[in-house]
Amino acid sequence: MKQGADDTAHISEQWSWTGLTTLGSPLVWIGIVFVVISFVTWLYVLKHMPLSVAFPASQVIHALIPLSSWIVLGERISLTRWCGIALVLIGLAIVARPVARLEEKL
């Protein structure tokens, strides 16, 4: 196997179209592990929470990524993006609140 800047496996050119060469990269395997963890976590959430609450709650990522980038990386967030973050959080509150009240009554 050839060692170079990329740590991908080098197989016959005939099979390169399959993408199998990327399986030689440890970063690809780390990504696969995180996808599996994400899937298992999502199944756990669905086991304990109705989909009508879980799915909208999963969309909070659209607010968390820019906010964490602002805090950790010091990125600048435009006024339009701040408005978008606010709309996502307001929408989440609107969708989740009635279902949470219904769950309390049960």
Z-matrix of the N, CA and C atoms (Angstrom, degrees):
N
C 1 1.450
C 2 1.519 1 108.62
N 3 1.296 2 116.56 1 136.39
C 4 1.455 3 122.93 2 -177.94
C 5 1.532 4 109.40 3 -80.82
N 6 1.329 5 116.79 4 133.37
C 7 1.464 6 121.73 5 175.87
C 8 1.521 7 107.88 6 -96.74
N 9 1.300 8 116.52 7 132.71
C 10 1.455 9 119.48 8 -179.54
C 11 1.508 10 110.38 9 -156.07
N 12 1.307 11 115.78 10 -161.76
C 13 1.458 12 120.93 11 -179.79
C 14 1.520 13 110.96 12 -64.39
N 15 1.330 14 116.12 13 -33.01
C 16 1.459 15 119.03 14 177.09
C 17 1.525 16 108.34 15 -103.65
N 18 1.312 17 116.10 16 138.76
C 19 1.458 18 121.12 17 -178.34
C 20 1.521 19 110.60 18 -97.55
N 21 1.313 20 116.69 19 48.09
C 22 1.452 21 120.28 20 179.39
C 23 1.521 22 109.21 21 -98.25
N 24 1.325 23 114.86 22 154.22
C 25 1.458 24 119.65 23 177.83
C 26 1.521 25 108.83 24 -74.49
N 27 1.297 26 116.71 25 143.14
C 28 1.455 27 120.56 26 179.65
C 29 1.522 28 108.27 27 -110.08
N 30 1.312 29 114.79 28 110.75
C 31 1.457 30 121.00 29 178.34
C 32 1.518 31 108.47 30 -114.97
N 33 1.275 32 115.42 31 179.42
C 34 1.455 33 121.61 32 -178.09
C 35 1.525 34 111.22 33 -53.52
N 36 1.324 35 115.90 34 141.59
C 37 1.468 36 121.34 35 177.78
C 38 1.525 37 110.92 36 -58.03
N 39 1.313 38 116.26 37 -26.52
C 40 1.460 39 121.23 38 -179.33
C 41 1.533 40 110.82 39 -61.75
N 42 1.337 41 117.69 40 -31.72
C 43 1.460 42 121.56 41 -177.27
C 44 1.528 43 113.34 42 -103.87
N 45 1.306 44 118.44 43 2.52
C 46 1.464 45 120.46 44 -175.46
C 47 1.529 46 112.40 45 -63.94
N 48 1.318 47 118.45 46 -26.40
C 49 1.461 48 121.61 47 -179.59
C 50 1.530 49 112.18 48 -66.25
N 51 1.334 50 118.45 49 -18.29
C 52 1.464 51 121.62 50 -177.17
C 53 1.517 52 112.59 51 -76.07
N 54 1.331 53 117.65 52 -19.52
C 55 1.460 54 120.54 53 -177.23
C 56 1.507 55 113.20 54 85.24
N 57 1.325 56 117.65 55 4.22
C 58 1.463 57 120.91 56 -178.98
C 59 1.520 58 112.88 57 -63.07
N 60 1.320 59 117.56 58 -22.11
C 61 1.462 60 119.72 59 -179.28
C 62 1.526 61 111.78 60 -63.66
N 63 1.305 62 117.36 61 -26.65
C 64 1.464 63 120.19 62 -179.56
C 65 1.516 64 112.39 63 -70.94
N 66 1.323 65 118.44 64 -19.13
C 67 1.463 66 120.80 65 -179.32
C 68 1.524 67 112.53 66 -68.84
N 69 1.302 68 117.68 67 -9.31
C 70 1.454 69 121.16 68 176.33
C 71 1.521 70 112.86 69 -83.22
N 72 1.306 71 117.10 70 -8.04
C 73 1.466 72 121.25 71 -178.20
C 74 1.528 73 110.69 72 -90.10
N 75 1.333 74 118.00 73 128.27
C 76 1.463 75 119.91 74 177.19
C 77 1.526 76 112.10 75 -63.31
N 78 1.329 77 117.38 76 -29.16
C 79 1.464 78 119.49 77 178.85
C 80 1.523 79 111.67 78 -65.23
N 81 1.321 80 117.23 79 -34.80
C 82 1.463 81 120.62 80 177.13
C 83 1.526 82 109.75 81 -64.69
N 84 1.325 83 116.98 82 -42.63
C 85 1.468 84 120.58 83 179.63
C 86 1.523 85 111.62 84 -66.86
N 87 1.323 86 117.21 85 -37.11
C 88 1.469 87 120.21 86 175.22
C 89 1.526 88 109.46 87 -62.63
N 90 1.324 89 116.54 88 -42.50
C 91 1.460 90 120.36 89 176.86
C 92 1.516 91 112.50 90 -61.16
N 93 1.328 92 117.17 91 -41.46
C 94 1.465 93 121.63 92 178.60
C 95 1.525 94 110.20 93 -62.65
N 96 1.331 95 116.87 94 -42.47
C 97 1.468 96 120.66 95 178.54
C 98 1.522 97 110.29 96 -60.68
N 99 1.336 98 117.60 97 -43.65
C 100 1.459 99 120.29 98 179.45
C 101 1.529 100 112.32 99 -65.70
N 102 1.311 101 117.76 100 -35.63
C 103 1.466 102 120.45 101 176.78
C 104 1.532 103 110.21 102 -64.99
N 105 1.322 104 117.05 103 -42.23
C 106 1.471 105 120.79 104 178.29
C 107 1.532 106 110.07 105 -63.92
N 108 1.334 107 117.35 106 -43.81
C 109 1.467 108 120.73 107 177.84
C 110 1.528 109 110.27 108 -60.85
N 111 1.320 110 116.70 109 -41.72
C 112 1.462 111 121.10 110 178.34
C 113 1.526 112 111.17 111 -61.55
N 114 1.323 113 116.72 112 -43.06
C 115 1.463 114 121.37 113 179.95
C 116 1.528 115 110.93 114 -64.05
N 117 1.319 116 117.18 115 -45.09
C 118 1.474 117 120.96 116 -179.94
C 119 1.525 118 110.13 117 -64.76
N 120 1.323 119 116.86 118 -40.08
C 121 1.463 120 120.85 119 177.94
C 122 1.524 121 110.84 120 -62.96
N 123 1.328 122 116.52 121 -42.98
C 124 1.467 123 120.57 122 179.06
C 125 1.534 124 110.55 123 -62.86
N 126 1.321 125 118.26 124 -40.96
C 127 1.463 126 120.77 125 176.82
C 128 1.526 127 111.53 126 -63.21
N 129 1.331 128 116.72 127 -39.17
C 130 1.463 129 120.97 128 177.64
C 131 1.526 130 110.69 129 -63.29
N 132 1.323 131 116.53 130 -43.82
C 133 1.471 132 120.80 131 178.99
C 134 1.523 133 109.91 132 -61.81
N 135 1.329 134 117.20 133 -44.53
C 136 1.471 135 120.02 134 -179.00
C 137 1.520 136 112.48 135 -66.63
N 138 1.317 137 116.52 136 -25.39
C 139 1.468 138 120.16 137 177.40
C 140 1.527 139 110.79 138 -69.23
N 141 1.340 140 116.47 139 -31.66
C 142 1.462 141 120.45 140 -173.23
C 143 1.525 142 114.41 141 -110.14
N 144 1.327 143 117.81 142 -0.83
C 145 1.452 144 120.49 143 -175.62
C 146 1.529 145 108.94 144 -145.46
N 147 1.331 146 117.51 145 141.02
C 148 1.462 147 118.69 146 177.25
C 149 1.530 148 111.54 147 -65.34
N 150 1.304 149 116.07 148 148.02
C 151 1.458 150 121.51 149 -179.36
C 152 1.522 151 111.54 150 -59.70
N 153 1.338 152 117.03 151 -32.79
C 154 1.464 153 120.63 152 -179.36
C 155 1.525 154 112.50 153 -64.40
N 156 1.318 155 118.45 154 -18.50
C 157 1.461 156 122.44 155 174.64
C 158 1.526 157 110.22 156 -102.16
N 159 1.323 158 116.79 157 -40.97
C 160 1.466 159 121.37 158 -174.58
C 161 1.529 160 112.24 159 -63.77
N 162 1.322 161 117.21 160 -43.86
C 163 1.467 162 118.71 161 -177.06
C 164 1.520 163 112.46 162 -65.87
N 165 1.339 164 119.02 163 -48.99
C 166 1.468 165 117.41 164 176.54
C 167 1.535 166 111.99 165 -60.94
N 168 1.323 167 117.29 166 -36.38
C 169 1.470 168 119.83 167 179.25
C 170 1.520 169 111.05 168 -64.47
N 171 1.320 170 117.20 169 -31.31
C 172 1.463 171 119.44 170 179.34
C 173 1.529 172 111.37 171 -68.39
N 174 1.307 173 117.28 172 -19.20
C 175 1.459 174 120.74 173 -179.80
C 176 1.526 175 112.96 174 -79.48
N 177 1.330 176 117.27 175 -3.79
C 178 1.455 177 120.81 176 176.75
C 179 1.532 178 110.64 177 -64.63
N 180 1.315 179 116.14 178 -14.73
C 181 1.464 180 120.88 179 177.47
C 182 1.528 181 111.11 180 -59.56
N 183 1.327 182 116.94 181 -28.68
C 184 1.467 183 121.09 182 179.01
C 185 1.522 184 111.26 183 -68.13
N 186 1.318 185 117.21 184 -17.93
C 187 1.461 186 120.76 185 174.30
C 188 1.527 187 111.03 186 -99.31
N 189 1.319 188 117.38 187 -36.16
C 190 1.467 189 120.57 188 -176.14
C 191 1.530 190 113.70 189 -68.29
N 192 1.322 191 117.52 190 -37.91
C 193 1.465 192 119.96 191 -178.28
C 194 1.532 193 111.16 192 -64.43
N 195 1.339 194 119.69 193 -51.56
C 196 1.469 195 118.17 194 178.17
C 197 1.531 196 112.75 195 -63.42
N 198 1.335 197 117.01 196 -38.23
C 199 1.464 198 119.33 197 -179.95
C 200 1.521 199 111.58 198 -65.45
N 201 1.319 200 117.46 199 -43.26
C 202 1.462 201 119.71 200 179.29
C 203 1.531 202 110.65 201 -69.32
N 204 1.317 203 118.06 202 -33.65
C 205 1.464 204 120.80 203 175.57
C 206 1.525 205 110.84 204 -65.12
N 207 1.314 206 116.35 205 -36.19
C 208 1.462 207 121.85 206 178.20
C 209 1.530 208 110.37 207 -67.90
N 210 1.349 209 116.07 208 -44.72
C 211 1.461 210 120.63 209 -177.16
C 212 1.531 211 111.77 210 -73.70
N 213 1.327 212 116.53 211 -50.10
C 214 1.465 213 120.92 212 -172.87
C 215 1.521 214 112.37 213 -81.22
N 216 1.328 215 116.96 214 -44.87
C 217 1.456 216 120.63 215 -173.60
C 218 1.524 217 114.33 216 -98.52
N 219 1.329 218 115.04 217 -8.34
C 220 1.458 219 118.61 218 179.99
C 221 1.519 220 114.06 219 72.00
N 222 1.323 221 117.19 220 24.03
C 223 1.460 222 119.88 221 179.86
C 224 1.527 223 110.50 222 -71.29
N 225 1.303 224 114.69 223 151.39
C 226 1.461 225 121.26 224 179.03
C 227 1.531 226 108.62 225 -87.82
N 228 1.320 227 115.77 226 134.27
C 229 1.466 228 120.79 227 178.50
C 230 1.520 229 107.55 228 -111.97
N 231 1.329 230 115.48 229 124.81
C 232 1.471 231 120.51 230 -178.63
C 233 1.530 232 110.58 231 -72.94
N 234 1.313 233 115.25 232 163.48
C 235 1.457 234 121.06 233 178.82
C 236 1.531 235 110.77 234 -60.27
N 237 1.318 236 116.46 235 -38.35
C 238 1.467 237 120.51 236 178.90
C 239 1.536 238 110.76 237 -62.51
N 240 1.315 239 116.06 238 -42.30
C 241 1.470 240 120.07 239 178.94
C 242 1.523 241 110.72 240 -65.79
N 243 1.361 242 117.73 241 -40.43
C 244 1.461 243 120.81 242 176.82
C 245 1.535 244 110.36 243 -59.84
N 246 1.324 245 115.92 244 -40.70
C 247 1.474 246 119.55 245 177.76
C 248 1.522 247 110.64 246 -64.39
N 249 1.323 248 117.26 247 -40.67
C 250 1.461 249 121.31 248 177.06
C 251 1.515 250 112.02 249 -62.70
N 252 1.332 251 116.97 250 -42.80
C 253 1.467 252 121.05 251 177.73
C 254 1.526 253 110.10 252 -61.12
N 255 1.329 254 115.95 253 -43.72
C 256 1.463 255 120.05 254 178.78
C 257 1.529 256 111.16 255 -62.26
N 258 1.327 257 117.20 256 -42.20
C 259 1.468 258 120.20 257 179.48
C 260 1.532 259 111.90 258 -64.05
N 261 1.319 260 116.86 259 -39.75
C 262 1.467 261 120.40 260 178.02
C 263 1.526 262 109.77 261 -62.41
N 264 1.319 263 117.38 262 -46.64
C 265 1.466 264 120.50 263 -178.69
C 266 1.532 265 111.91 264 -67.11
N 267 1.327 266 117.24 265 -38.97
C 268 1.470 267 120.48 266 176.57
C 269 1.528 268 110.21 267 -64.62
N 270 1.329 269 116.27 268 -44.35
C 271 1.471 270 119.75 269 178.19
C 272 1.512 271 112.03 270 -61.60
N 273 1.311 272 117.23 271 -40.41
C 274 1.455 273 121.03 272 177.54
C 275 1.519 274 110.69 273 -62.34
N 276 1.321 275 117.18 274 -43.72
C 277 1.464 276 120.78 275 179.04
C 278 1.536 277 110.99 276 -63.52
N 279 1.321 278 116.69 277 -40.85
C 280 1.469 279 120.59 278 -179.86
C 281 1.527 280 111.10 279 -64.39
N 282 1.314 281 116.98 280 -42.08
C 283 1.464 282 120.78 281 -177.49
C 284 1.523 283 111.61 282 -74.46
N 285 1.315 284 117.50 283 -40.74
C 286 1.468 285 121.03 284 -172.15
C 287 1.529 286 113.01 285 -80.87
N 288 1.309 287 117.84 286 -30.72
C 289 1.463 288 119.86 287 -174.56
C 290 1.530 289 114.27 288 -60.64
N 291 1.340 290 121.13 289 -50.22
C 292 1.471 291 119.79 290 -179.83
C 293 1.533 292 112.34 291 -61.17
N 294 1.302 293 117.10 292 -37.72
C 295 1.459 294 120.04 293 -179.37
C 296 1.523 295 110.02 294 -69.62
N 297 1.314 296 118.04 295 -36.90
C 298 1.466 297 121.54 296 178.68
C 299 1.524 298 109.72 297 -65.43
N 300 1.325 299 117.45 298 -40.21
C 301 1.471 300 120.45 299 176.94
C 302 1.525 301 110.87 300 -63.63
N 303 1.318 302 116.46 301 -41.80
C 304 1.459 303 121.13 302 178.78
C 305 1.520 304 110.58 303 -61.89
N 306 1.322 305 117.61 304 -41.11
C 307 1.458 306 122.32 305 179.17
C 308 1.529 307 110.82 306 -64.16
N 309 1.346 308 117.46 307 -37.46
C 310 1.465 309 120.90 308 179.48
C 311 1.508 310 111.18 309 -63.49
N 312 1.329 311 117.28 310 -36.32
C 313 1.465 312 121.41 311 -179.42
C 314 1.517 313 111.81 312 -69.86
N 315 1.309 314 117.38 313 -27.03
C 316 1.467 315 120.94 314 -179.61
C 317 1.493 316 107.78 315 -76.32
